[in-house]
Amino acid sequence: MGPETLAQVLRPLQGIFNPADFPNLLVGLGVSDDAAVYRINDTTAVILTTDFFTPVVDDPYDFGAAAAANAMSDVYAMGGEVLMALNICGFPPDLPPEVVSEILRGGAEKLREGGGVLAGGHTIDDKEPKYGMAVLGIIHPDQVMTKAAAHPGDILILTKKLGVGIITTAFKGGQAAPEHIAAATESMKKLNREAAHIFRDLGVTAVTDITGFALLGHGYEMAEKSGVQLVFDYKSLPFLDGARKYADLWLFPGGACNNQNCYLENVTFPEGLSEDLRMLMFTPETSGGLLAAVQPDKMAQLAECFEQAGHPYWIVGEVRAGEGILVK
């Protein structure tokens, strides 16, 4: 479902639940962040999220692992730790049991890597395979990271390369090189847990993950909710090998057009920037990295922490006073 349609169908629901009646719901429909957050007491809040999708790679195990990493990502984007998850499964009745088993094994082992435990799930018959998880996490109420906490002067940090969406689309069309899909698969399977730990421990409060609404869509959500302008330096954006090639061939998924239609009016591009690169910034990602707005005085310590962890990161822009997205 595209972002405009999603906003339309969710709008009537907001009036059903009066926020005053649910004071412990710290993040819900009215805030529209990466996951819901509910305060249990002064020191404990729970994070709840769910995500599932159709296969993006051929290998069943890799599909399960990527889907699980994607589902857990929203907990990490809020700064939390994963406690447990339930499987969400829709499989064709004639899909071999050994294939289903491998999908579930990939998801379970990725969940275990993230510190969580699998506690059950639900299955239905479906013509096209679908798999994901409902994930429960935990966090201190004072440590919640949201989209609404960016401030002018902050530095924008990205923790994974972009391009998974167009590479997997090229793969489905039989045009992706094996080494490109292999790198995209490893990126999708990589957890955002370690990066989230670093941000949380440094007191970073403005974070989101880059998934279906792409860099510009999720970036705009952070800008809008924080009341600021996000400025991206397109020359600093990291892309997986092959992404620019497939963009030049215009192998974009349909979701890229949906994102462009929804967010284009809020984005200012420099003259001369190629159409394929513009569209690449609107292309959905699967299990993408974290986008964080980091206070300048934390940057030296952040660099040290990421280096010690052996975790890559990229400085991709800054936060300014204003509104919307500026690409320069």
C-alpha positions in Angstrom: 0.0 0.0 0.0 1.4 3.4 -1.0 2.1 6.1 1.7 -0.8 8.3 0.5 -3.4 5.5 0.6 -2.0 4.2 3.9 -2.4 7.7 5.5 -6.0 7.9 4.1 -7.1 4.5 5.5 -5.5 5.1 8.9 -6.9 8.7 9.4 -10.4 7.6 10.6 -8.9 5.2 13.1 -7.2 8.0 15.0 -10.6 9.4 16.1 -11.6 6.1 17.7 -8.9 6.2 20.4 -8.7 9.4 22.4 -5.1 9.8 23.5 -6.3 11.2 26.8 -7.8 7.7 27.6 -4.4 6.0 26.9 -1.7 8.1 28.6 0.7 5.2 28.7 0.7 4.8 24.9 3.9 6.9 24.2 4.0 6.2 20.5 0.9 5.2 18.5 -1.3 6.1 15.6 -1.3 9.8 16.4 2.6 9.9 16.2 3.1 7.4 13.4 6.7 6.3 14.1 8.5 3.0 13.4 6.8 1.0 16.1 4.3 1.4 18.9 5.6 2.1 22.5 3.6 1.5 25.6 4.8 2.4 29.1 4.4 -0.3 31.7 6.0 1.6 34.6 8.5 4.3 35.2 11.4 2.2 34.1 9.9 -0.1 31.5 8.1 0.3 28.2 7.3 -2.3 25.6 7.8 -1.9 21.8 5.5 -3.7 19.4 5.8 -3.9 15.6 5.0 -6.3 12.7 6.3 -6.7 9.2 6.1 -9.4 6.5 6.6 -9.5 2.7 6.9 -11.8 -0.3 10.2 -13.4 -1.3 13.0 -11.0 -2.4 15.6 -13.8 -3.0 15.4 -17.4 -4.1 17.1 -19.1 -1.2 14.5 -19.9 1.5 16.8 -19.6 4.4 18.0 -16.2 3.3 14.5 -15.0 2.7 13.5 -16.0 6.2 16.6 -14.3 7.7 16.1 -11.1 5.8 12.4 -11.0 6.7 13.2 -11.4 10.4 15.9 -8.8 10.3 13.5 -6.4 8.6 10.8 -7.0 11.2 13.2 -6.5 14.2 14.6 -3.4 12.7 11.7 -1.2 13.9 12.5 -2.2 17.5 16.1 -1.2 17.0 15.0 2.1 15.3 13.2 2.9 18.6 16.3 2.1 20.6 15.0 -1.1 22.1 16.0 -4.7 22.6 14.1 -7.6 21.1 12.4 -9.9 23.6 10.3 -12.3 21.5 8.5 -12.7 18.2 5.6 -14.6 16.6 5.8 -15.9 13.0 3.4 -14.5 10.4 3.2 -17.0 7.6 1.2 -17.3 4.3 2.3 -20.3 2.2 0.9 -22.1 -0.9 -0.4 -25.6 0.1 1.8 -27.2 -2.5 5.0 -25.5 -1.3 7.4 -28.3 -0.2 7.6 -28.6 3.6 11.4 -28.5 3.5 11.2 -25.1 1.8 8.9 -23.8 4.5 11.1 -25.3 7.2 14.2 -23.4 5.8 12.3 -20.1 5.7 11.3 -20.5 9.3 14.8 -21.7 10.3 16.3 -18.6 8.7 13.9 -16.4 10.6 14.4 -18.2 13.9 18.2 -18.1 13.8 18.2 -14.4 12.9 15.8 -13.8 15.9 18.2 -15.7 18.2 21.1 -13.6 16.9 19.1 -10.5 17.9 18.6 -11.8 21.4 15.0 -12.8 21.1 13.0 -16.0 21.4 10.4 -17.4 19.0 7.1 -18.0 20.9 4.7 -19.1 18.2 2.9 -17.7 15.3 0.1 -18.1 12.8 -0.2 -19.6 9.3 -2.7 -19.4 6.4 -2.8 -20.8 2.9 -1.8 -18.2 0.3 -1.1 -18.3 -3.4 2.2 -16.3 -3.0 4.6 -17.0 -0.1 4.6 -14.4 2.6 6.7 -14.4 5.8 7.5 -12.0 8.6 7.1 -11.5 12.3 5.3 -9.6 15.0 8.1 -8.5 17.4 8.0 -7.4 21.0 10.8 -5.3 22.4 11.6 -3.5 25.6 13.2 -0.1 26.5 13.4 2.5 29.2 10.7 5.1 28.6 13.4 7.9 28.7 15.5 6.2 26.1 13.0 6.0 23.3 14.4 7.2 19.9 11.9 8.7 17.5 11.6 10.5 14.2 10.5 13.7 16.0 13.8 14.6 17.8 16.1 16.1 15.0 17.4 19.6 15.6 19.1 22.2 13.4 22.9 21.5 13.4 22.6 17.8 13.8 24.6 15.6 11.4 22.8 12.9 9.4 24.3 9.4 9.7 23.4 6.3 7.6 24.4 2.8 8.7 23.8 0.7 5.6 24.3 1.3 1.9 21.3 1.9 -0.3 20.2 0.0 -3.4 18.7 -3.3 -2.1 15.3 -2.5 -3.6 16.5 -2.0 -7.2 18.9 -4.9 -7.0 16.3 -7.3 -5.9 13.9 -6.0 -8.6 16.6 -6.5 -11.2 17.1 -10.0 -9.8 13.4 -10.8 -10.2 13.7 -9.7 -13.8 16.7 -11.9 -14.4 19.1 -9.0 -14.9 21.1 -8.9 -11.6 24.6 -10.1 -11.4 25.2 -12.9 -8.8 27.7 -10.8 -6.9 25.3 -7.9 -6.6 22.4 -10.0 -5.3 24.8 -11.7 -2.9 25.9 -8.4 -1.4 22.3 -7.1 -1.2 21.2 -10.3 0.6 24.0 -9.9 3.2 22.9 -6.3 3.7 19.3 -7.3 4.3 20.3 -10.0 6.7 22.5 -7.7 8.8 20.8 -6.6 12.0 20.6 -2.9 13.0 21.1 -3.9 16.6 24.7 -2.9 17.0 24.2 0.5 15.4 21.2 1.1 17.6 23.2 0.3 20.7 25.8 2.9 19.7 23.2 5.6 19.1 21.3 4.8 22.3 24.4 4.7 24.5 25.5 8.1 23.1 22.1 9.6 23.9 21.1 10.1 20.2 17.3 10.5 20.2 16.3 11.0 16.5 16.5 7.8 14.5 14.4 5.9 11.9 15.1 3.0 9.6 15.1 3.2 5.8 12.6 0.7 4.4 9.5 0.9 2.2 9.2 4.7 1.9 12.9 5.0 0.9 15.5 7.5 2.0 13.5 10.5 0.9 10.2 9.3 2.3 11.5 8.3 5.7 13.7 11.4 5.7 10.7 13.6 5.1 8.8 11.9 8.0 11.7 12.8 10.3 11.8 16.4 8.9 8.1 16.9 9.2 7.7 15.4 12.7 10.8 17.3 14.0 9.8 20.6 12.3 13.1 20.9 10.5 14.7 20.5 7.1 16.9 17.5 6.2 19.7 18.2 3.7 21.2 15.3 1.9 24.5 15.5 0.0 23.8 13.1 -2.9 27.5 12.7 -3.6 27.9 11.2 -0.1 25.1 8.7 -0.4 26.5 5.1 -0.3 25.1 2.6 -2.9 25.6 -1.1 -3.2 27.5 -2.2 -6.3 25.1 -2.5 -9.2 22.5 -0.2 -7.9 23.5 2.8 -10.1 23.8 0.4 -13.1 20.2 -0.9 -12.7 18.9 2.6 -12.1 20.5 3.7 -15.4 18.6 0.8 -17.0 15.4 2.1 -15.3 14.7 -1.2 -13.5 12.8 0.4 -10.6 10.1 -1.3 -8.6 6.6 0.1 -8.6 7.0 1.3 -5.0 9.5 3.9 -6.3 6.8 5.6 -8.3 4.4 5.5 -5.3 7.0 7.2 -3.1 7.8 9.8 -5.8 4.2 10.7 -6.2 3.7 11.1 -2.5 6.9 12.9 -1.4 8.1 14.8 -4.5 6.4 18.1 -3.6 8.4 18.1 -0.4 11.8 17.5 -2.0 14.0 20.1 -3.7 16.6 18.7 -6.1 19.6 20.5 -7.6 19.4 21.3 -11.3 21.2 18.8 -13.4 20.8 15.8 -11.1 19.9 12.9 -13.3 16.4 11.4 -13.2 17.7 7.9 -12.4 19.5 9.1 -9.3 16.5 11.1 -8.2 14.3 8.0 -8.6 16.9 5.8 -6.8 16.5 8.0 -3.7 12.7 7.2 -3.9 13.2 3.5 -4.3 12.0 1.3 -1.4 14.6 -0.6 0.7 14.2 -3.9 2.4 15.8 -4.2 5.9 17.7 -1.0 5.3 20.0 0.8 7.7 19.3 3.4 10.3 19.2 7.1 9.6 20.1 9.2 12.7 20.4 12.9 13.4 23.4 13.2 15.7 24.5 16.2 17.7 27.8 17.6 16.5 29.5 17.2 19.9 28.8 13.5 19.8 30.4 12.9 16.5 34.0 12.2 17.7 32.7 9.6 20.2 30.4 8.1 17.6 33.3 7.7 15.2 35.3 5.9 17.8 32.4 3.6 18.8 31.7 2.6 15.2 35.4 2.0 14.6 35.7 -0.2 17.7 32.7 -2.2 16.6 34.0 -2.5 13.0 30.6 -1.2 11.8 30.5 1.1 8.8 28.6 4.4 8.7 28.3 7.3 6.3 27.8 11.1 6.9 25.1 11.9 4.3 23.9 15.4 5.3 22.8 17.7 8.0 19.7 19.2 9.7 18.8 22.8 9.1 16.0 25.1 10.2 13.1 25.0 7.7 11.0 22.2 6.3 11.0 19.3 3.8 14.0 17.8 2.1 16.8 19.5 0.2 19.2 17.5 -1.9 22.4 19.3 -2.8 
